[in-house]
Amino acid sequence: MATESLVELIFVIAAVSMVLSLLSRGTEWRFVLAFSGIVLAAVGVALLVVFAYPRETLLVLGTGAMVTGIGWGCAHTRWLAPLGTLRWPARIRRSL
């Protein structure tokens, strides 16, 4: 219950910060307010996802770690990359 209130408060502060960034006149303050609003919104979404869907969050993080490991060519997953390219060759099509 307390976490939901905390997340809602973070979203309200992020929204107020974004609105103030639209109303301020200096470009430096606009950037600071907009960036802080975006960061607060991202933190709020992350907290909401972690508290609302803990199992799904772990599954998504694990999947992301596997995809990242394959993309970086880690030693333990290096054998997966040639298999994927041999079975399904990438076809690059040019748009007109």
C-alpha positions in Angstrom: 0.0 0.0 0.0 2.8 2.5 0.9 4.6 1.7 -2.4 1.6 2.6 -4.5 1.4 5.9 -2.8 5.1 6.5 -3.3 4.8 5.7 -7.0 1.8 8.0 -7.4 3.7 10.8 -5.6 6.7 10.3 -7.9 4.4 10.4 -11.0 2.8 13.6 -9.7 6.1 15.3 -9.1 7.3 14.1 -12.6 4.2 15.6 -14.2 4.5 18.9 -12.4 8.2 19.1 -13.4 7.3 18.5 -17.0 4.6 21.1 -17.0 7.0 23.6 -15.4 9.5 22.9 -18.1 6.9 23.9 -20.7 6.2 27.2 -18.8 9.7 28.3 -17.9 11.5 30.8 -20.1 15.2 29.9 -19.8 16.5 27.1 -21.9 18.8 25.8 -19.1 15.9 25.5 -16.7 13.7 23.9 -19.4 16.3 21.2 -19.9 16.8 20.6 -16.2 13.1 20.4 -15.5 12.3 18.2 -18.5 15.2 15.9 -17.8 14.3 15.5 -14.1 10.7 14.8 -15.0 11.7 12.1 -17.5 14.1 10.5 -14.9 11.4 10.6 -12.2 8.8 9.1 -14.6 11.3 6.3 -15.5 11.9 5.6 -11.8 8.2 5.6 -11.1 7.5 3.1 -13.9 10.4 0.9 -12.7 9.1 0.8 -9.2 5.5 0.2 -10.3 6.6 -2.7 -12.5 8.8 -4.3 -9.8 6.1 -4.0 -7.1 3.1 -4.9 -9.3 4.7 -7.8 -11.3 7.7 -9.1 -9.5 7.9 -12.5 -11.3 7.4 -11.1 -14.7 10.0 -8.5 -14.0 12.6 -11.2 -13.2 11.7 -13.1 -16.4 12.1 -10.0 -18.5 15.4 -9.1 -16.9 16.7 -12.6 -17.4 15.6 -12.6 -21.0 17.3 -9.3 -21.5 20.5 -10.6 -19.9 20.5 -13.6 -22.3 19.9 -11.5 -25.4 22.7 -9.1 -24.3 25.1 -11.9 -23.6 24.4 -13.4 -27.1 24.8 -9.9 -28.7 28.1 -9.3 -27.0 29.3 -12.7 -27.8 30.1 -13.9 -24.3 32.2 -17.0 -23.9 29.3 -19.1 -22.6 26.9 -18.2 -25.4 29.2 -17.7 -28.3 28.1 -21.0 -29.9 24.5 -19.7 -30.2 25.3 -16.9 -32.7 26.5 -19.1 -35.6 23.5 -21.4 -35.3 21.1 -18.5 -35.6 22.8 -17.1 -38.7 23.1 -20.5 -40.4 19.5 -21.5 -40.1 17.9 -18.2 -41.0 20.1 -16.0 -43.1 19.4 -12.3 -42.8 17.9 -10.8 -45.9 18.4 -7.1 -46.1 15.9 -5.4 -48.5 16.3 -1.9 -49.8 13.3 0.3 -49.8 12.7 2.4 -52.9 
